[in-house]
Amino acid sequence: MSRPPDRPTVVRPRYSRFVIVVGVISFLIVAMYSVWAFTGFEPGTPERDEVPATVRASPGGYRTYHFWHSGYHGGK
């Protein structure tokens, strides 16, 4: 099928090799992160230990009431 003379073919620019390589690398990074996010995989994270209740409940210990609230703070 021939084109009319008032509608010439438009030559599209080709992607350079650099753009293609960057696109492929970006796609692989996003795909790998997505797989890790859906599976719950954590690279390089050691196993977590449970903090004993005696440490959590001691005054000034790990995340105690006294750590966050040290006295009267005012209010309404």
Contacts in CASP RR format, 6 or more apart in sequence:
PFRMAT RR
TARGET T0000
AUTHOR 0000-0000-0000
METHOD contacts of the structure
MODEL  1
MSRPPDRPTVVRPRYSRFVIVVGVISFLIVAMYSVWAFTGFEPGTPERDE
VPATVRASPGGYRTYHFWHSGYHGGK
3 9 0 8 1.000
35 41 0 8 1.000
36 42 0 8 1.000
36 43 0 8 1.000
51 62 0 8 1.000
55 61 0 8 1.000
55 62 0 8 1.000
56 62 0 8 1.000
56 63 0 8 1.000
56 64 0 8 1.000
57 64 0 8 1.000
58 64 0 8 1.000
59 66 0 8 1.000
60 66 0 8 1.000
60 67 0 8 1.000
61 67 0 8 1.000
END
